[in-house]
Amino acid sequence: MPPAPERLRPPEGLWRRRVASFGHAFRGVWAALGSEVHLRFHAIATVVVIGLGLYYSISRVEWALVAISVACVWSAELMNTAIEALTDLASPGFHPLAGKAKDVAAGAVLLAAIGALVVGGLVFIPKIFTL
Ligand SMILES: Nc1ncnc2c1ncn2[C@@H]1O[C@H](COP(=O)(O)OP(=O)(O)OP(=O)(O)O)[C@@H](O)[C@H]1O
């Protein structure tokens, strides 16, 4: 195996290593945003939901529920992207287990999205229809 590129070698010092880990994590989100259409859709949906929350002045608890829902969808989609990439690396050809891994990962996104829709509906529909 070729040596790791210089930027992937862990820097000296606890805090430098922590900061580097954050850098890797943000690079992961950025890379997924660049390659995954679904994530760009989530980004637009997140901006719309924040806009609705500000417009309707939702409560602190409602913001908390919305934030958890948004974070769950983003986390599930990022995990799905990672599992898809690892599956394609480990099993470039057809394999039933590869298909199962991708289907289960996609199922996690689906459940998170349904939960977010339920929360969004419970928070915003009463406000929209009482105007
Ligand atoms: N190597 C494989 N072996 C068996 N089945 C696979 C394999 N790769 C993909 N599949 C099947 O095809 C489906 C779609 O896979 P694909 O990699 O195109 O993901 P996707 O759902 O289109 O996600 P995205 O749009 O994010 O790429 C999977 O959910 C799985 O059922």
The ligand as a Tripos MOL2 file, in Angstrom:
@<TRIPOS>MOLECULE
LIG
   31    33     1     0     0
SMALL
NO_CHARGES

@<TRIPOS>ATOM
      1 N1        -22.8310   -4.3080   -5.6750 N.pl3     1 LIG1
      2 C1        -24.1630   -4.5030   -5.5770 C.ar      1 LIG1
      3 N2        -24.6420   -5.7560   -5.4170 N.ar      1 LIG1
      4 C2        -25.9890   -5.9590   -5.3310 C.ar      1 LIG1
      5 N3        -26.9250   -4.9970   -5.4040 N.ar      1 LIG1
      6 C3        -26.5090   -3.7220   -5.5210 C.ar      1 LIG1
      7 C4        -25.1140   -3.4060   -5.6350 C.ar      1 LIG1
      8 N4        -24.9960   -2.0700   -5.7860 N.ar      1 LIG1
      9 C5        -26.2460   -1.5620   -5.7360 C.ar      1 LIG1
     10 N5        -27.1610   -2.5600   -5.5930 N.ar      1 LIG1
     11 C6        -28.6340   -2.3890   -5.4940 C.3       1 LIG1
     12 O1        -29.0260   -1.2560   -6.2370 O.3       1 LIG1
     13 C7        -29.6130   -0.2730   -5.3590 C.3       1 LIG1
     14 C8        -29.1850    1.1210   -5.7910 C.3       1 LIG1
     15 O2        -27.7720    1.2100   -5.5840 O.3       1 LIG1
     16 P1        -26.9740    2.5460   -5.8820 P.3       1 LIG1
     17 O3        -25.5400    2.3050   -5.5890 O.co2     1 LIG1
     18 O4        -27.3070    3.0370   -7.2680 O.co2     1 LIG1
     19 O5        -27.5520    3.5220   -4.7890 O.3       1 LIG1
     20 P2        -28.7140    4.5850   -4.8820 P.3       1 LIG1
     21 O6        -29.8470    4.1200   -4.0290 O.co2     1 LIG1
     22 O7        -29.0320    4.9040   -6.3060 O.co2     1 LIG1
     23 O8        -28.0450    5.7950   -4.1380 O.3       1 LIG1
     24 P3        -27.4170    7.1230   -4.7590 P.3       1 LIG1
     25 O9        -28.5090    7.7460   -5.5920 O.co2     1 LIG1
     26 O10       -27.0720    7.9050   -3.5490 O.co2     1 LIG1
     27 O11       -26.2180    6.6870   -5.5600 O.co2     1 LIG1
     28 C9        -29.1310   -0.6490   -3.9570 C.3       1 LIG1
     29 O12       -29.9920   -0.1650   -2.9420 O.3       1 LIG1
     30 C10       -29.0830   -2.1690   -4.0420 C.3       1 LIG1
     31 O13       -30.3940   -2.7160   -3.8900 O.3       1 LIG1
@<TRIPOS>BOND
     1     1     2 1
     2     2     3 ar
     3     2     7 ar
     4     3     4 ar
     5     4     5 ar
     6     5     6 ar
     7     6     7 ar
     8     6    10 ar
     9     7     8 ar
    10     8     9 ar
    11     9    10 ar
    12    10    11 1
    13    11    12 1
    14    11    30 1
    15    12    13 1
    16    13    14 1
    17    13    28 1
    18    14    15 1
    19    15    16 1
    20    16    17 2
    21    16    18 1
    22    16    19 1
    23    19    20 1
    24    20    21 2
    25    20    22 1
    26    20    23 1
    27    23    24 1
    28    24    25 2
    29    24    26 1
    30    24    27 1
    31    28    29 1
    32    28    30 1
    33    30    31 1
@<TRIPOS>SUBSTRUCTURE
     1 LIG1         1 GROUP 0 **** ****
